[in-house]
Amino acid sequence: MIAHRRNWFYRLAGQKFAHAISFKMPMTAHQVREELQRMFSITSIEIWGR
């Protein structure tokens, strides 16, 4: 299922708690993952939308 959301939660590898991130345009999980990898230069990112 492809979900387009503006608000997503992510947790980087080794972190205990999740962080929220918001975008102006609705984005898919794949787009969010690419943006977070570009921001943090880390490949291990757990994301989910609510």
Chimera marker file (.cmm) of the C-alpha trace (Angstrom):
<marker_set name="trace">
<marker id="1" x="0.000" y="0.000" z="0.000" r="1" g="1" b="0" radius="0.5"/>
<marker id="2" x="1.340" y="3.391" z="-0.961" r="1" g="1" b="0" radius="0.5"/>
<marker id="3" x="0.494" y="6.082" z="1.561" r="1" g="1" b="0" radius="0.5"/>
<marker id="4" x="1.039" y="9.757" z="0.907" r="1" g="1" b="0" radius="0.5"/>
<marker id="5" x="1.441" y="11.599" z="4.187" r="1" g="1" b="0" radius="0.5"/>
<marker id="6" x="2.825" y="14.915" z="5.340" r="1" g="1" b="0" radius="0.5"/>
<marker id="7" x="3.750" y="13.784" z="8.849" r="1" g="1" b="0" radius="0.5"/>
<marker id="8" x="6.127" y="10.882" z="9.388" r="1" g="1" b="0" radius="0.5"/>
<marker id="9" x="8.024" y="9.428" z="12.322" r="1" g="1" b="0" radius="0.5"/>
<marker id="10" x="11.568" y="8.127" z="12.059" r="1" g="1" b="0" radius="0.5"/>
<marker id="11" x="14.148" y="6.501" z="14.295" r="1" g="1" b="0" radius="0.5"/>
<marker id="12" x="17.811" y="6.286" z="13.417" r="1" g="1" b="0" radius="0.5"/>
<marker id="13" x="19.827" y="3.183" z="14.237" r="1" g="1" b="0" radius="0.5"/>
<marker id="14" x="20.635" y="3.020" z="17.932" r="1" g="1" b="0" radius="0.5"/>
<marker id="15" x="18.043" y="5.578" z="18.995" r="1" g="1" b="0" radius="0.5"/>
<marker id="16" x="15.462" y="4.644" z="21.601" r="1" g="1" b="0" radius="0.5"/>
<marker id="17" x="12.779" y="7.205" z="20.760" r="1" g="1" b="0" radius="0.5"/>
<marker id="18" x="11.221" y="8.311" z="17.480" r="1" g="1" b="0" radius="0.5"/>
<marker id="19" x="11.251" y="11.832" z="16.033" r="1" g="1" b="0" radius="0.5"/>
<marker id="20" x="8.546" y="13.479" z="13.954" r="1" g="1" b="0" radius="0.5"/>
<marker id="21" x="9.168" y="15.143" z="10.611" r="1" g="1" b="0" radius="0.5"/>
<marker id="22" x="6.697" y="17.106" z="8.488" r="1" g="1" b="0" radius="0.5"/>
<marker id="23" x="6.771" y="18.011" z="4.809" r="1" g="1" b="0" radius="0.5"/>
<marker id="24" x="4.877" y="20.682" z="2.853" r="1" g="1" b="0" radius="0.5"/>
<marker id="25" x="3.762" y="18.132" z="0.258" r="1" g="1" b="0" radius="0.5"/>
<marker id="26" x="2.471" y="14.606" z="0.958" r="1" g="1" b="0" radius="0.5"/>
<marker id="27" x="5.262" y="12.073" z="0.377" r="1" g="1" b="0" radius="0.5"/>
<marker id="28" x="5.523" y="8.304" z="0.100" r="1" g="1" b="0" radius="0.5"/>
<marker id="29" x="7.649" y="6.247" z="2.492" r="1" g="1" b="0" radius="0.5"/>
<marker id="30" x="10.274" y="5.794" z="-0.225" r="1" g="1" b="0" radius="0.5"/>
<marker id="31" x="10.554" y="9.560" z="-0.766" r="1" g="1" b="0" radius="0.5"/>
<marker id="32" x="10.812" y="10.152" z="2.988" r="1" g="1" b="0" radius="0.5"/>
<marker id="33" x="13.516" y="7.495" z="3.327" r="1" g="1" b="0" radius="0.5"/>
<marker id="34" x="15.547" y="9.098" z="0.509" r="1" g="1" b="0" radius="0.5"/>
<marker id="35" x="15.195" y="12.562" z="2.082" r="1" g="1" b="0" radius="0.5"/>
<marker id="36" x="16.259" y="11.331" z="5.535" r="1" g="1" b="0" radius="0.5"/>
<marker id="37" x="19.225" y="9.441" z="4.067" r="1" g="1" b="0" radius="0.5"/>
<marker id="38" x="20.269" y="12.631" z="2.294" r="1" g="1" b="0" radius="0.5"/>
<marker id="39" x="19.892" y="14.657" z="5.518" r="1" g="1" b="0" radius="0.5"/>
<marker id="40" x="21.694" y="12.234" z="7.835" r="1" g="1" b="0" radius="0.5"/>
<marker id="41" x="23.908" y="10.212" z="5.444" r="1" g="1" b="0" radius="0.5"/>
<marker id="42" x="22.774" y="7.007" z="7.189" r="1" g="1" b="0" radius="0.5"/>
<marker id="43" x="21.311" y="3.949" z="5.517" r="1" g="1" b="0" radius="0.5"/>
<marker id="44" x="19.647" y="2.377" z="8.581" r="1" g="1" b="0" radius="0.5"/>
<marker id="45" x="16.476" y="4.387" z="9.169" r="1" g="1" b="0" radius="0.5"/>
<marker id="46" x="13.157" y="3.089" z="10.501" r="1" g="1" b="0" radius="0.5"/>
<marker id="47" x="10.149" y="5.150" z="9.345" r="1" g="1" b="0" radius="0.5"/>
<marker id="48" x="6.404" y="4.941" z="9.704" r="1" g="1" b="0" radius="0.5"/>
<marker id="49" x="3.413" y="7.207" z="9.136" r="1" g="1" b="0" radius="0.5"/>
<marker id="50" x="0.484" y="7.872" z="11.414" r="1" g="1" b="0" radius="0.5"/>
<link id1="1" id2="2" r="1" g="1" b="0" radius="0.2"/>
<link id1="2" id2="3" r="1" g="1" b="0" radius="0.2"/>
<link id1="3" id2="4" r="1" g="1" b="0" radius="0.2"/>
<link id1="4" id2="5" r="1" g="1" b="0" radius="0.2"/>
<link id1="5" id2="6" r="1" g="1" b="0" radius="0.2"/>
<link id1="6" id2="7" r="1" g="1" b="0" radius="0.2"/>
<link id1="7" id2="8" r="1" g="1" b="0" radius="0.2"/>
<link id1="8" id2="9" r="1" g="1" b="0" radius="0.2"/>
<link id1="9" id2="10" r="1" g="1" b="0" radius="0.2"/>
<link id1="10" id2="11" r="1" g="1" b="0" radius="0.2"/>
<link id1="11" id2="12" r="1" g="1" b="0" radius="0.2"/>
<link id1="12" id2="13" r="1" g="1" b="0" radius="0.2"/>
<link id1="13" id2="14" r="1" g="1" b="0" radius="0.2"/>
<link id1="14" id2="15" r="1" g="1" b="0" radius="0.2"/>
<link id1="15" id2="16" r="1" g="1" b="0" radius="0.2"/>
<link id1="16" id2="17" r="1" g="1" b="0" radius="0.2"/>
<link id1="17" id2="18" r="1" g="1" b="0" radius="0.2"/>
<link id1="18" id2="19" r="1" g="1" b="0" radius="0.2"/>
<link id1="19" id2="20" r="1" g="1" b="0" radius="0.2"/>
<link id1="20" id2="21" r="1" g="1" b="0" radius="0.2"/>
<link id1="21" id2="22" r="1" g="1" b="0" radius="0.2"/>
<link id1="22" id2="23" r="1" g="1" b="0" radius="0.2"/>
<link id1="23" id2="24" r="1" g="1" b="0" radius="0.2"/>
<link id1="24" id2="25" r="1" g="1" b="0" radius="0.2"/>
<link id1="25" id2="26" r="1" g="1" b="0" radius="0.2"/>
<link id1="26" id2="27" r="1" g="1" b="0" radius="0.2"/>
<link id1="27" id2="28" r="1" g="1" b="0" radius="0.2"/>
<link id1="28" id2="29" r="1" g="1" b="0" radius="0.2"/>
<link id1="29" id2="30" r="1" g="1" b="0" radius="0.2"/>
<link id1="30" id2="31" r="1" g="1" b="0" radius="0.2"/>
<link id1="31" id2="32" r="1" g="1" b="0" radius="0.2"/>
<link id1="32" id2="33" r="1" g="1" b="0" radius="0.2"/>
<link id1="33" id2="34" r="1" g="1" b="0" radius="0.2"/>
<link id1="34" id2="35" r="1" g="1" b="0" radius="0.2"/>
<link id1="35" id2="36" r="1" g="1" b="0" radius="0.2"/>
<link id1="36" id2="37" r="1" g="1" b="0" radius="0.2"/>
<link id1="37" id2="38" r="1" g="1" b="0" radius="0.2"/>
<link id1="38" id2="39" r="1" g="1" b="0" radius="0.2"/>
<link id1="39" id2="40" r="1" g="1" b="0" radius="0.2"/>
<link id1="40" id2="41" r="1" g="1" b="0" radius="0.2"/>
<link id1="41" id2="42" r="1" g="1" b="0" radius="0.2"/>
<link id1="42" id2="43" r="1" g="1" b="0" radius="0.2"/>
<link id1="43" id2="44" r="1" g="1" b="0" radius="0.2"/>
<link id1="44" id2="45" r="1" g="1" b="0" radius="0.2"/>
<link id1="45" id2="46" r="1" g="1" b="0" radius="0.2"/>
<link id1="46" id2="47" r="1" g="1" b="0" radius="0.2"/>
<link id1="47" id2="48" r="1" g="1" b="0" radius="0.2"/>
<link id1="48" id2="49" r="1" g="1" b="0" radius="0.2"/>
<link id1="49" id2="50" r="1" g="1" b="0" radius="0.2"/>
</marker_set>
